[in-house]
Amino acid sequence: MMVSKIGALCAATLLSVSAPAMAKDAAINDAQIAHIAYTADQIDVDAGQQALKISRNPDVRAFAETMVRDHTSVNKQALALVHRLHVTPQANPTSAALTAEASKAHQRLSSLKGAAFDHAYLQNEVAYHGEVNKALRDTLIPDAKNPELKSLLESGLTLFTEHQKHAEMLLKQLR
């Protein structure tokens, strides 16, 4: 019961910041989109690294390793693209809000151990991927002007949708 409350709190807090922040950025440009996408990926890399430090559950650890590997790979592709296009990712309110909320989630999760951590981490991953995927679908991909950036975001959406499904499956197994 306590695990569910902690996980729900993490997810609710994340949802309350990330969804409105992403939705309110009207008319964002490609440089801002690149920054948001990079920030969102880096947040999941950091969360995966945190899980690898805390979790002892082999399935959770394998998931965390996948998050670190996949999100690092997407960020490398994004950096190569912006370098090739001579675009400098531009900080914006959405990426700042994502970073601030990720810091809070990291702190909350760092106080947990064992099954409580695993459950809260996976709940956070389900919620986080859900919101990032929604932002990709509804805002970032439609607003991207550069076809290569749009293509990278679309590839990311496909991969991150699979991440969300994987996290949901693991979460069900933990119950």
Helices and strands as residue ranges (DSSP letters): H 2-24, H 30-54, H 58-85, H 93-110, H 114-135, I 136-140, H 141-143, H 147-174
